[in-house]
Amino acid sequence: MKQQIGIIGGGIIGLCCAYYLQKSGYQVTLFDSGEIGKGASYGNAGWIVPALYQPLSSPDIRAKGIKWLLNPNSPFYLKPRLDRDLCKWLWLFNRFCTAEHAAMGKPLLRDWQLYSLSLFKKMQTDMDTTCEQTGVCFIARTDKGLQELEILAAEAKALDLSAELLTATAINTRETGLSLNCQGGLYYPTDSKVHPYTLVQHLHSYLIAQGVHFHTHCAIKALHLSSGSVQSMTDSQGNVHRCDQYIIAGGAYSDELGKMLDVNLPIQAGKGFSFVTAKTPALDFKTPLMLLEDKIAVTPYKNHVRFAGTMMFCGKDLSINQHRVKNMRVAANRLFANVALTTENTDDVWAGLRPCSPDGIPLVGRTNPAANVIVATGHGMLGISLEAATGKVVSDLVDEQRPEIDIHAMRLQRF
């Protein structure tokens, strides 16, 4: 009889865990408190990017420190509040904002993302989803930003990543529909893009066809631990579900599931926003852009362009902060010539909660009190980028096989 695997969380990480587990011959059931893929997986930038190798906790963030964290207009904002878990997370976050941690985290995240990209290209054969290797270009609006790109170019070379510094003229002549008010850019040719929600929908359909079961609008309210393993779990309707092994892939809500087992999962929800606008002659380009100073990702698709960005630590609050969205429009209008984004020509305004760990490294591994529970969370802004690698590693752990990539730095016990 096939082992029964229960996955808690229907975002891209949970779906990729289900993909590899069903490939390995397990009977998989996935539980989500809402609809499949309607959380952080819905409105993100859709990048699979080795270029984003910098952990969230970094000396650069520490240098900007209080000036950013307490400024409502900054790309990185903390809403002050009395919260014990937040205070502990901030203390840990500050402890990891060191050059030593960055030196460890950069090659780790690079390797994981390159591994994930190679796996995703194989996954495409099972789904009608395209991963386009368009590259990504970081855009500097100021001279100071251009100096930062020069540092990033040297880092990329040291990490054996392809990257090319471009002048403003070179950027604006690469694509006929692109005209930017900038000082220059840094182009990473290896990076790719997908449409995140289309990917989720196709993966969901594929998994149903393969016999994976889904329980939506079904929040898990209790995990029942006995004799060193979880014996069952109870959902919001009072139904009891029994599995042989359990995967916690609950994104920004994973900390709550960890508390049911007395497992410390220091995750804070980092709220981001996005919106779309229709393709126009002034926005007719193919290469995704990162607005360096404003920390806004811009992804062009066939009929629209998505703008995604900001990081707000304000609890598990999904309300739309119109001031932040306005700031994103202002930043876009400042950069793109002949573009005037307003509330009238932007649509699908969205907020999502990214699961952020204090060291900027995901948490992937088995729990101590429950030998049959595996955690896969804490991917921050890299959920789409690390989806396939995480799913494959979780499947390897269930199989009791050594993963093909090092996971020591992602162990739960490091905090």
N, C-alpha and C positions, 0 to 999 in steps of 0.2 A: 504493500500500500504506500502511495506517495506521502511524503511528509507534508503537513499543512503549515504554510507560512502566512502569518498575518502582518500586513504592512499598515502602519498608522500614518496617513498622510498621502494625499493624492496630487501633490505638486510634481514637478519634473523629477525630483530626486526619488520620490516614492515610485513613480512610474518606471524609471530606469532600473530600480531595484527589482520591480516586478518583471521587467523585460528579461533580465539576465537570470533571475530565479526560475522563471518558467522555461527558459532555454535549458536550464540544468535539470529539468524534470520534476520540479516541485509543483504542488497545487497551491496557488497563490490567491489570497483574498485581500483586497485593499479597502481600507476604511477612511472616509474623509468627512469632516464635520460640515462641509459645504458641497460645492460642485467640483468636479475634477478639473484641476488646472486653473481655477478662478482666483487663486491667491497670488503670491509673488511671481508665479510662472506666467501670469497673463500679460502684463503690460510692460515687461522689461525690455531692454535694448536688443536682446536676441544675439549676443556676441559669444563666440567661442574663441577666446583670445589669450594666447600665451603672453601677449604684450602686457596684460594686467597681472603682473607677477608680484607687485608690491603688496605686502600684507596691509590690512587696514590700520593696524597699530604700527606706526613708523616714526622715526625721528622727525620727519617732515610735519606730521600731525602734531607731535609734541611741541615743535617750534612755533606752530601757529596757535596751539593751545587754547587758552581762555578767549583770545580774540575771536576765534572761530566758533568755539562751542557755545558762547553766550550771545552771539550776534544772530538775530533772526534772519538776516539777509545773507548769511554765509552758506556755502554748500554743505557744511557740517555743523549741525546745530543740536544742542541739548536743551530740552525744556526742563528747567529746574523743578525738582520735586523730591519729597522725602520718600525714598524707596530703598529698603535695605539691599535688595538684589542689585539695583542700579549702582549704589555706592560701592558695593563689592566689585562689580564689573568694571567700574571706572578705575578703581585702585589697581586691578589686574591689568587693565588696558594701559595705564600709565607705565606700569612695570615692564610691559613688553615693547614700549616705544623706544627701542634702543637700536643702535647700529648692529649689535651682535645678533639680535633677533631678526632684523631685516636681512642680514647676510645668510641666515639659515633659511628664512621663509621664501626669499626670491627664487632660488633654484628649485625648491620644493614645489612651489606653485607653478613654476614654468614646466617642470617635468609632469606634474599631474595634468596640466592643461594640454600639453602635447600628446600625452597618453590618451586623454579623453577625446581629443580631436581625431586621433587615429581610430579609436573604437567607434566614434559616431559615424565616420565614413562607411564603416562596415554595417552599422545599423540601418543605414539608408536603403539597403537592398530589401529590407522587410517592410518599408513604409514609403508612401508617396510624399516624401519630404526631402527638400534639397538644402544641403549645406553649401553655400556659395563662398568660395575662397576669394573674397573681394579685397582682402587686406583692410586695415584700419589706419586712419591718419589722425594723429594728435595735432591739434591746431593751437598755436600760440598767438594771442591777440596783442601781447605787449613785448617789449624788449626783455623784460625780466622773465617772461614765459619762454621766450626763445632761448635764453640761457639755461633754463630748466630742461628744455628739450635736448640741448647739447649734452647735458649730464645724463639724461635718459638714453641717448644714443650710445654713449660710452658704456653705460651699464648693459645695454642690449648686446653690444659687441662682446663684453666680458662673459655674458650668459650664453653666448653662441646663438643669439637670435638675430635674424635679419631685420635691419632697420635702416632707413635712408632719410637723411635730413633734406628738406625741400625748402626752397625760397618761396615767398608769396607768389611770385610770378609763375613758378613751376606748378604750384598747387592749382592756381586759377586757369592754367592751360592744359592740365591733365584731363579735365572733363569739361565739355562745352557748356554744361548747365551749372557750373560752379563759379561763383564770384564772391570771394571772401575778403573782408577787411581785416587782414592779419599780417603778422610779421614773418611767419613761416610755419613749417610743420615737420612732423616725424612720421614716416610711413612704415608700417609693419606689414609686409606682404603675405605672411603666413596666416594671418587671422581671418576668421570666417564669420558669416552671419546666417541666422535662420529666423523664420517668423515664429516666435515662441509659442503663441497659442495654437497656431496651425500644427506645430510639432506635437503639442500636447494632445490635440484632437486626433491626429493620425496615430499616435502611439496608443492612446486610449482605445481606439477602434481595433487596432491590431491585437492588443492584449485581450479584448473581449472575444475576438475570433479564435484566439489560442486557448480559451477556457479560463482566463483569469476572472474572478468574481469581484464585483464592486458593490460597496455599501456607501451611498452618498447621504448627506445630511445625517450623519451617524457619528456623533462625537463619542470618543472613548472616555468614560468617566472614572474607571477604576481598573487597575492591573493587580491581579491577585497572586501574590508571591507566597510560595510555600516550598520548604526543603531545597532552597537554592535555585528555584526556577519559577517562572510565571506559569501558573496552571490554567488561567483563563482571564478574560477581560469582560467588563460590562459596559454596554453603550448607553447613550442618553435615553433610549426607550426601555431600558432595563433588561435587554437581551444579553445573554451570556455567550461568548464566543471562545472556543477552545482551539488552540493551535499548538504545533510542536515548537515553533520558533516565532519570535516577534521582532519586527523592525520598527524602530521609532524614527520616522522621517517627517516629523510634524512641523518643520520649518521654524518660524518664530515662536510657535507654541510648544516646542519640544521640551522646554524647561519644565512646563507644567506636568508633562508625562513623566519626566525624570523624577519629579518630587513624589510621584505615586510609589516609586521604588526606593526613595531616599538616595537617589543618584544625582550628583551635582552636575547639571548641564548649564553653565553660565552663558546663557543666550539672551541678548537684548534685541528687541525689534528695531531695526533701522528703517524708518519709513522713507520711501522714495515716491516720486510722482512721474507721470508721463502723460503725454497727449499726442494726438496725430493731427496732421494737416494734409490737405490734398497736394499731390504733385502739381507743380506749376513750372513754367520755363525757368524761373529763378531758383527752383529746387529740383532740377532735373539732373541728378547725379547718382552714382552707384556705390561709391566708397563710404562706409560709415565713418563718422567723425567724432572725436572726443574734444570738446571745448575745454582746453587745459585749465584756464583760470576759473571758469565757472563750473567745472566738473559736470558737464551735460553731455550725454551720449546722443548722437543723431544718427538714426538708421533709416536709409532710404529703401523702400520696397516698390513694388510695381506701380501701385496707384496712390501711395501715401508715404509720408515721412513721419517717423516717430521720434519725439524728443523725450528723453528720460534722464532724471538726475535728482540730486540733493540726497542728504542723509540726515533725517531727523530722529533723535532719540526722545520719544514722547510717550512711551508705553505702547500698548497694543490698541492704538487709536487709528482707525481707518478713515477718519474724516478728511476731506479735501481742504488743504490750506490754500485758499485762493491767492494770498499774497505770495506764497512760494511759487505757485504756478505762473503768476504774473512776472515774477523775477526771471523765470526761465524764458518766457516770451521776450522780455526785454533783452536778455543776453543773446537770444537768437537774432533778434532784429538788429542788434549792434554788430553782429558778425557777418550776417548774410546781406549782401547788397541787393536792393530791389525786393526785399522781403519785409512785410509788415504784418506780423502775427497779432491777432486780436482774439477776443472771446468769440467773435463772429465766424472766424475761419479756422478755429481749432475745435477738435471733437475728441470723444472718448477719453476725457480727463479721468485719470486713474490714480489710485494710491495703493501701494503694496508694502508689506512688511518683510524686510530681509532678515534672516536669522544670523545675527552677528556674534561671533565669539570674541573674547577680549584680546586674543593674540592674532586675529585675522586668519586663522587656520581652521579648517573644518574639524568637527569631532566625528570620527569614524572608528567604531570598534565595539567589542562586547562589554557589557556592564559587569561589575564585580558581584553585586548581590544576586543577580539573575543570569545564570550561564547561558540561557536560551534567548537573551535579548541583545540585539545589536542596534547601535545608534548611528544615524547618518544625518547630521545636521550641521549648522554653523557655517554655511557656504557664503554668507554675506551677499555680495553682488556677483558671485561667480557660480550661481546655481546652474544656469544653462551651460556655462563653460565646463563645469566639472561633473555634469550629470552622468555621462556614460562611464567615466572612471569610477565614480562612487558606486553606481549600480553593479559594475563588474567586481569591485572589491568586496562589496557586501555579499554577493553571490559566492565569491571565493571563501569568505569567512563561514558562511552557512555550510559550504562543502568541506570545511576544515582543510582547505588548501591554502598554501602560502600565496598571497597576492603577487602579481607580477611587478608591482611598484611598492616602494617603501611606504609604510603607513605608521611608523613609530611616532612621528611628530604629531599624528592626529589622535593618539591614544586619549581616552577620556580621563585617565588618572593624572594628567599633567597639571591639572588645576588643584 
